Amino acid sequence: MKLVPYEPKWNDAVCGIDASAAQALNHNGDVFLNTAVCAVSEDEETFYGFGYISRGTLNYGVFSVFAEIGVAFMLADSVIASVMILDQLKISLEEVKKELPYEKVYLTFWSDEERVEYNEFLMEEGFVRYRTMEALRRDLEKTVIVPDKAADSRKTGSTGLSEAADIARDPEKARNAGVTGIHIGKKHPITLPDGTVSEAVLSWLDISDDEERARYLLANKKGFGDQNSEAGLLFRTAFWKARVLAWVREDPVKGREVLSAVTLWPRRQRRAATEDIFCIPEYRRQHLTEELLDEAAGYLKEEGFRYAEMNAFSNNTEALALYKKTGYEVTGTLWEFVYKGE
């Protein structure tokens, strides 16, 4: 077995392990392509695994992504491939540190807590267990979609609303009745920081537009305390077909402002990601996020998905309580392993 630099000829083999990683290697500007390596047989006929370093989001400088291959991890070839890949990534990490002397730079890998053998292997390789996340899933079969009668009445001038549409306008009643839907243009009353009352409008954001993307990234930074990667966002929208659903407000002075958002993208087997969920601090506790997730669920069900999925840090009890309130259930726990270098 040997390590070789990643080349496009390995795309099919990489896709066999992780299709999104294959896309990232070719298109995501966050990937340090010079760090990408593949573990292959001496004759290069057999592909065992791959790894690379990628610039992270939120508080991290870079993180690594790699995968083992084999019927079970403890097959000898899988172990050897992972050791070789990790050793090379450790060397690459030191080079990246030199390039980014003012950033927090380390390798990080998320693993399911049930992968006992693999987790023990990571610790033997110098990785330290750092944080935990809960994997959550919402069953969209339990989501009942009703037409936006409120929008219909606005178009026709009618003042009468059906009971079902009345329920759909109220987040608490909607959840209790299992009713939701996607209603672009829907308005939500909000209280501004100065105490005056205004409205937020449900909208799809056009991330391909420079000004719209800048507005989103500014709100993202306010919501998380640090900004997500612009390159990563563009990659998700271009190659994962991600869409950003948001509550926005038209400010007479500031212009269009993003208040709360969720990013949606497809996964395999009728599953969809609902990630990068935030609400900027001055508009929290006004039910924006919970209603946004209900609207996202309605849209995903209409698109044919069965499950909406997300991850949330285990110590973020307030967010977890909100997600569970909107119908998400914990399906597992993920451990973050960190390697900070020599």
N, C-alpha and C positions, 0 to 999 in steps of 0.2 A: 504494500500500500504506500501511496505517496501523496503529497499535497501539490496541487498545481494552481496557478492563478485562474480566477474565473474568466471564462470567455463565453460569448454568445452561444457557442456550440453546445454548452452544457445546459442551455435553457430548458429543454425537454426533461432532463433529469431533475433539475431544480423544481420544475413544475410538479413533478411526481411527489415531491415532499411538501412544497408550499408554493402554490401558484402566485399568491400575492407577493411573496419574496422575489420570485422571478421577475415580476413586473417592477418591483422596487429597484432591483439591480440594474435594470435598463432605463428606468424613467424617473426615479425619485432623487431629487437633488440633495437630499439629506444623507445619502449613502456615500461613504468613503470607498469608492470603487476599488482603489488600490489595495484595500485590506481584504477584498473578497477572495476566498480560497475554496477549493473543492478537494475532498478526499476521494481518490480513485485508485484502482488497481494499477500495478506496474505497467500493464499493457494498455491502460486507459479504456478497457472494455467494460469495467464495472464501476458504478458510481455509488459511493457510500454516504456522502453527506457534504454539507457546505457551511460556510459561515462568513459573516461580514460585520463591520462596525458601521453604525448609522447614528447620525446626530439625533439626540432625543428631544423630547418636548418637556414643557413645564420646567422643573428644576435641574434637569440633567444636561451635561455637555454631550456625551455620546453613550450609546448602549449597543450591545451586541445581539445579533439574532442568528441562531444556528439550529440545526435539527439533526437528530440521529435517525438512522434508517435500519430497517430489519424487522422481522416478525416480532421480536422482543428486544428491548434495549440491551439486555445482558448477553446477547450474542456477541462473540468475540470481535467480529469485524466492526460492530457498532461501537463498542467500547474503544477500540483502537482509533477509529475515525474521530470520535468525539475528543479523545485526548489530544490527537494531533491538531485538530481544529482549534481547540482551546489554547494549546500552547502557542500556536501561531497568532491567535487573537491577542494574547497577553503581550507578545512582542510588538504587535501593531499598536496596542494601547499606549505603550511607552512613546512610540513615534508620534501618535496623535497628541499626546500630552505636550510634546515639544512644540507642536503647531499651535496649540491652544493653551498657552501658559496661564491665562487668567480665568479659565473655565473649570468647572467641576467635571472631571473626566474619569469615567470608570465604566466597567462592563456590568451590565445587569441582565438578568434572565428570569422570566416568570415561568413557574412550573406548578402543576397541580400537586396538592399536598399528598394525593394518593400514589404519586409516582415515587415510591419509597426508594427503590434502588437508584434511580436517576438522581434524586435529591442527595442521597448519600455520596454519590459520585461527584456531584458539584462541590460539596463541602470538602471532599478529599482533594479536589483541585484548587482549593484556596478560596472558594466562594463562601460568603457569610450570609446566612438568612437575615433579611433586613425588615421587610414589611409584608403585610398580607392584604389581599383583596378578596372580596366576595364576588363570585360569578352569579349574575341574576338573569332570570328569564321571565318574560310575560307571554302567556298563552293567548294568542290573538283569536283563537276560536271562541274565547269568552268575551270578545269585544263585539258588540252589536252596532252596526252602522245604520244611521238614519239620515235622510236627506237634510240639508241645511235649509229648513223651512223659513228661518229668519232671513236668510239671504234672498230666498224666493219672494218673500213678502216685500223686501226693500225694492226689488226689481219691479214688482207689479203694483206697488202702492197699497197692497192689502195689509190690514192690521191684525188679522186673525192668525194665531199660531196653533198648531196641533199640540197635544199634550206631550207627545214624544219629542217634538222639536223644543218644547219648553224645557224638558228634562235635559236635552243636549246642550242647552245654554248654561246650565248650572253644573259646575264640576262635581260637587258633592252628590247631587241627585243622579248625575250621569254615571258615576262610579257605582253607586248603590244599585242602579238599574242595569248596569252592564252596557250602557249606551255611550257611544262616542262617534267620531267621524272626522273627516278632514274638511275644514271649512275656511279656505283661504279668503282673507278679507274680513274675517270675524273680528269683532272689537271686544276688548276686555278693559273694564274701568281700572284705572290706577291712580294712586296718590303720589304726587311729585314730592321731592324733598322739601319744597317750601310749603307743603300742605294743600296746595290746590289740586283739583281733580282733573284728570285727562284720560286719554284712551290709548291703549296699545292695539296694534293691528297685526293679525296673523299673516305671515308672508313667507314665501320662498326667497332666499337670498341668492343673488347671482354672483357667485364667487369668481367667475371669470372677469367680472368688471372690477377694475383697479380700485375705484372709489368704494364700491360695496365691500370688497375684500378688506380694505383698510378699516372701514367701519367695524366689520366683524372682528378683526384682529384686535382692535382697540378694546371692544367690549369683552373679548375673550381674555385679554390681559387683566381687565378689571375683575372679571368673574373668578379667575383662577389665581390671581396674584402674580402670574407670569404668563407670557404669551406663548401659545402653541406655535409650532414651526409653520411658516408660510409655505415652504417647499412641500412639507408633508400634507398640508391642506390642499394645495394644488394637485398633488399626486392622487389623493383620495377622490377628489371630485372628477379628475380626468380619467383615472384608470379603474377605480373602484365604483365609479358612477355614484359617488356620494352626493347627497343633497342636504342643504342646511335649512331647517325649518326654524323660524324665529318670530318673536314678538318684537315689533319695531314701533317707534314713535316719531312723528314729524314734529321736530322742535322748531319754533319760528326763528330762533337765533342759530342753533347748532345744526339745523337741518335734520336729516334722517339719522336716527339713533337706534342701535340694536340693544335691546334690554335683556333678552333671554334667548337661548338657542339650543338646538340639539342637532347633531349630524347623523344622518342615516345612510347606511350602505349595505348592499347585499352580501350574504355569506352563503355557504352551501346548504343544500337540503331545506329550502324554504325558511331559512333563518336570516334575520337582518340585525345589523349592529345599530344600537342607539347609544352613541357615545358623545364625548365632548359636551356634556350637558352643563350649562352654567346659567346663572342669573346675576347681573351686576348688583353689588351690595345694596344700593339705595332703593332697589325694587323687589327685594326679597320679602317673603311672608305676605305676598299679595296673590298667591295661587297661580302665578304665571307658569312656573315650571311644571306643576302637576297637570295643569290644563294642556300645556304644550305636549307633554308625554301622551296624554289621552288622544290628542289630535294626531300625533305621529303614529300611534297604534291604529287608529282608524285608516290612515293612509296606507300603512303597510299591509293591513288586512285586505284592503281594496286591490293592492298590487299582487296579492296571492301568497304572501308570507304567512307562516304558521306561528313563528316565535319572534319576539323582539328581545335582544340580549344586550347586556352591558356588564361592566365591572365597576366596582366601587371599593374604595379603601375601607378596611374593616373598622378602623377607628373613626370613620366619618358617620357617626351614629345618626345625626340629623338627616343627612342625605339618604341613608339606607332606610330610615323610617318613611321618608317621603316616597321613595321608589316602591317600597312594599305597599304603601297606601294606594298607589296607582296600579297595583296588580302584579308587580314583579315578585318572584320568589327566588330564594337562594338555592342554587343548584350545586355549589361546590366552593372550595377555597383555593386561592392561588398564593404561592409564596414567591416573594422576590428575593433572588440571590444576587449578591453584589461582590464584584472583585475590583478592588481599588488599586491594585498594582503592588509592586515591591516597595 
